[in-house]
Amino acid sequence: MRLRRTALVVDDYDAAAECERLAALGVEFEGPPRVAAHGTVAVFRDVVGNRWDLLSEP
């Protein structure tokens, strides 16, 4: 069985700032943070290929 989705929720989170911090540490994002109706989203994959969406409220 393969786990398809999981979530980690953090209050008072700034996805754009965290994206900058992680990029400075060498994390490669699928693109720049984007603003959507549900908030700011930044997407990356970890070292084993799991996709992570960093999301902060609008």
Secondary structure, DSSP 8 states (H G I E B T S, - for coil): ----------SS--HHHHHHHHHHTT--BSSS-EEETTEEEEEEE-TT--EEEEEE--
